[in-house]
């Protein structure tokens, strides 16, 4: 892997096989997979050396084989709605620097070239224009630029649904009142923060090395719940459990959209969060990107790289599942705050195979529909109306009537 600047006004000598725009985990995973198949591959990123600040977690059964050092912690999943539920799935938290080193090693082996530069559009098939006036060319252009979708310039005409969170990292002994050793608290919907209004939950996961992330999370809201509200609630929740957060505790701030439309820019493949592969019910996307990368690389090596790669990322079943999950997201956005924990009580009470199908299985249409049927059958009459209504109603404009004012300063 070599790094070179995109010189002002310059042009590449000949076209690459694959040009990946975006150097996050999804972009690097795909670039590495393409390089390892012998494809001449370039990775374009505005700041190739910047660190990745996010924490990445996934269900262990969703991930492809990774070196042992990439996994920072493993834990048994647990959730609390109205009561506590064991999830019967192992939850994995990744060591972010080790993941990056693993993907960079793959790019090195495949001879992937890394260029510093900012893409501003794709003016023609196989071409990417850069902010400095240069143009890069490839048989397959991939937008892996995350939520910004830098190669899809459609104007955003609607308020996005966002997942937001505010978290702190503490020693495991400090976090013990809310999460025991060897477990990951996927969701705790109890209102221990003591505030009315939009529902939020505690997400508490081990990071390895005796550290735990405690994060107050708004699963989905249009627009996202402000971070100062989440910070206030997190500290109130932790005080309720007798936890004093050290003044120097590292902080994590999260905000990303759950309902970006599918990438439809002509002549460009959307990949990773830009596709978007983001699960509308969880916000997860990394495991899907890592698992899909080798198949997309195989498609890129064929005679019809763009069409075959799009079919790999979005087979018909995956498109339908994504749409069905979008209806479920609308149901959650319209649900009164007091009823949200009850909804999750019903969901987490389903058999594990149903929970797994909805939380994973992005192309498991049958499993998704069976799960929704089972959920409907387990719900009372009020919840059934909440679940059916959004499929018949127009998209909710926003949750502005529930908006909570953030404190000043």
N, C-alpha and C positions, 0 to 999 in steps of 0.2 A: 504494500500500500504506500503510495507516494502522495505528497501534498504539494499543490502548486497553485499560484494565484491565477485568477481569470483576468488577464491583462486588458486594459482599456481598449475597446474597439477591436480586440483580437478575435480570430476564428480558429476553431479546431482544424487540424489537418485530418480530414476524413471523419466519418461518423463512427460512433461507438455502436455496439450492439444494444446496450442498455444505459440509459442515463436516469439515475435516481436522484430526485430533488428532495432533500431533507435528510439530515444525519442523525435522527433519533434512533431508538431501538428498532422500529419497524423498517426504516430505510436502510440501516446498516445490516439487518438480518437479510433483507432481500438482496442488497448489493453483494454480500458475502456468498449467498446461494448462487447468484448469477456468475460471480467470478469463479466459484468452484466448479461450475459446469463449463468453464472455458470461454465464457462470453466476455468480450471486451466491455468493461463496465466502469463508469465514472459515477462517483457520489458527489453531489453538489450541496454545499451547506454554507450559510452566511458566516458561521463561526464554528468550524469543525472541531476545535479543541475545547469548547465550553462543556462544563460538567452538566450532568443530568440531575436535577434537584428532586425529582419525584421518587416516591416509594412505590415499588412494583410488587404486587401480590397476585396470586392466581391459584386456582385449584390444581393440585398436583397432577390429576389425571388429564388435564387439558394441555399440559406442557409437553413439548417434544423432549427427547433425551438431551440433557445439559450436563456439563462437567459438574462434579460434586461441589466444587468451590463456588459455583454460581448461586447455589442455594444458601441463603443466610440462616434461615430458620424454617422448621416444619412444625405444624401444630394441628391439633384436632379442632375442627370448626364447631362453634356454638353460636346460637342466636337467642335473643330474648324478645318476644313480642308482648303478649299478656302473660305468658309463662315461658320457661326455658326449654330449648330444643337442641338436641345433639344433631349435627348435620351429617354425620357418617361419611365425611370427606376430609381428606387431609388438605390443609391450606399451606401454601408455600410463599415465603417472602424472599425475594431475590436480593443478592448482594449486587448493588448497581455498578460499582467499579469493576467487579469481576465479570458481570454480564457484558459490560462494554469491552473489556479486554478480550473476552471470548469472541465477540462479534468482530472486533478489529483483527484478531488472529485469522479469522475466516477470510476477511477481506485481504489480508496480507498474502495468504496462501493462493488466493485467486487473482492476485495482481490488480486489485481494484485501485483506481486512481481517485484521490480525493482532491476536489477543487474548492477553494473558498470563493463564494459569490452568492448573490441574491437573485433568485429568479423572479421575473416580473410578468411572465406570460409565455404562452406557446403559440406563436403567430402562424405556424404552419405545421403540417404533419412532420413529426420527427425533429422539431426545432424548439429550443428553449431560449428566450431572450433574457439577458441579464441586465441588472441595473446599470452596469458600466458600459452598456452598448454592445457587448460581445454576444455571440450566439453559439450555443452548443447543439450538436446534432447526434441523433441516435435512431436506430430502428424502432426501439421501444422507449418512450418517455414515461416515467413514473412520478406521480406526485405523492410523496410520502412526507409532506410538509406539515402534518398534524392539523390541528383545528383551523389554521389559517388557510389551508387548501390553496397555496399560492398560484397554482395553475388553473384554478376554477374561478373565474372572475365574475360569476353571476352575482348580482347585487342581492344582499340580504334584506328581505322585505318583511321579515317577521321577527318577533322577539324569540330568542332561543331558549330552550329548556336547558338549565345548567345544573350540574352537580357541584356543590361547593363544600369545602371543609376547612377546618382550622384545627391543627394538632400540635402536640408537644411530645418530645422524646424524653423519657425518664428511665431511671433504673427499674429493673423488674421488681425489686423489693418495694419501691414506691407505688408501683401500679398494682400490687397484689390485692388490694381490696376490690378491684373491678375485674381483673383477669388473672387467672391462676397460671402457674408455669405449665408449659406444654399445651396450651390452648390458644386459639385465636377467636376473639369475640367479633364475629362478622357483623352483627347488628345488636344493639340494645336500645329498644324503643321506649323504655321506661322514662317518664318525664322528670328525672331526678334533678334537672336544671331548674325546675320550679317555675317555668315560664309558660304562659298560654301561647296560642298562635301556631304558626307553621310547624309541623312535626320534624324533629331531628333525632338522630340516634348516635350512640357512641360506637366507634369502631376502634378496637384495641387489639393490636397484633404484635407479636415478638419480632424484633429486628435482628436478633442474634447478638452475641457478645454481652448478654445480660441487659439489653435495652428493649424498651417497649414504646410503641407509638400509640398515643391516646388522642383520638381525633373526633371532634363533634362534626357530624356530617348531615347535610341536607341532601337527601337522595336525588330529588328532582324538583325543580321549581322554575317557573317562567315569569320573570327572570330569576337568576340565582339568588338565594338568601345571602345578604351581605356578610362578609367575613367578620366584621366587628360583632354582629349578633352571635355568630358561632363561637367566637372567642369568649364572649361574656357567658354564654351557656356552658361551654366546656369548663371554665373555671368554677362556675356555680355547681355543676354536676360533680366535679372532683372534690370540692369542699364538702358536698353532701356525704361523700364517702370517706371523708377525713384525709384526703390527699392534698398535700401542699406542693405546688409545682415550684421547683427551684427557679430563681430569677434568671439563671443562665441556661435554662432548658432550651435546646434547639427547637425551632418552630417550623412547621410545614403549613403552607397555604395552598389550597386546591381550588381550581375553578376551570371547568371545561364543559362544552355543550354535549348534550345527549342526543339531539335530534337534528344534526346537520343533514341536509339532503344528500343522497348518493352523488358521488362525483360523476359529473356528466360532461366534463370538458371534452371537446372533440379531440381525437388523436392522442389522448392521455389516459393512462391507467391510474386510478386512485388506489392507494394502499395504506394500511395502518389506520390511524385515526382519521386521515384524510379521505378514506374510502367512502364512508366511515365504517370501520369495524367495531366501533364502540357499541357495547351492549346497552340498549335503552333502559334496562332494568338494573344494571349494576355499575355501568361505566367502564367495565373491563374491556381491553382490546389487545393487550400485549400478547397473551397466549395465542390468540387467533392469528396474529401477524407472524409469530415465530413458527406456528404450525403450517401456515399457508406458503411461506417463503419458498421452500423447495419446489412445490407444485407450480408456482408462478414462474420460477426460474426455468423449469422444464418447458412451460408454454413459451417463454421468451426465446427459447432455442429453436422453436419450430418455424414453419413457413408463414404462419399468421399470428405473430406474437401478441398484438394488441387484442384481437378478438379472442384468442385462446386464453390469454391472461385474464381478461374480463370474465370469461366463463368460469375460470378457476376461482376467482374471488367472489363472484356473484352467480352461482348456479341458480336455476329457477327456485329450488326449494329454499335457499338462503334468502332470496328476495322476498318470498312470501313470509318466511319466519320473521324477517326484519319488520315487515309491515304489520304483522300480527302483534309483535312486541311493541310497536309504536302505538297501537290501539290500547294496549295495557298501560303504557306510559300516560296516555291521555286520561285513562280512568283514575290513575293515581293523582294526577294534577287536579282533577275535579272532586276528589274525595274530601269530605270534611276532615279537618285535622284530628278530631277525636276518634274517627273511625279507622285511621290508618293502622294503628297497632293491631286492631281486630282483624284487618285484612291479612296482615302478615302472620297472625296467629293461625288463620285458616291455611295460608300457604305453607308455613313450616310444619303444619300438622299433616301434610300430604306425605305419601310414601316417598322414600328417597329417590326412586327412579323418576318420579314426576318432577321433583325439585331439580334434579340434575338436568332433565330435558329442557327446562325453562331457563335455568341459570347458565347452561352451556349449550351444546348442540345447535350451533348457528344454522345448520342446514337440516336439522331433524324436525321436519314439518309434522310428521305423524306424532312424534313424542310431544311436540309443543301443543298440538291440538288436543291430544289425550289429556295433557296436564290441565289445560284450560277447562276442558269438560269436567275433570275431576274437581277442580277448584269451584266451578259453578255448582256442582252437585253437593259440595260440602258447605256452601255459603247459605246464609239465611236470606229471606226475601229482600231485605234492604240492601245487603251487599250484592245480591244478584242484579238489582236495578243499577247499582253503581258500576258494575262491570259491563253491562249491556249498553247503557246510555251513550258512552263516548263513541261507540261504533256507529251510532245513528245521528250524532251531533257534529256540527262544524268544529274545527280546531279551536280550542280555547285561546283567546287572544293573549291573555297573561293572567297572572295571579295577583295583579296589582291591588285588588281590594283587600288582600291579606298581607300586604307589604308591611314589614316591621321597620320602624325607624332605627337607624344605627346611631349610637351616641356620637357626639362631636368630640374629636380629639382622641 
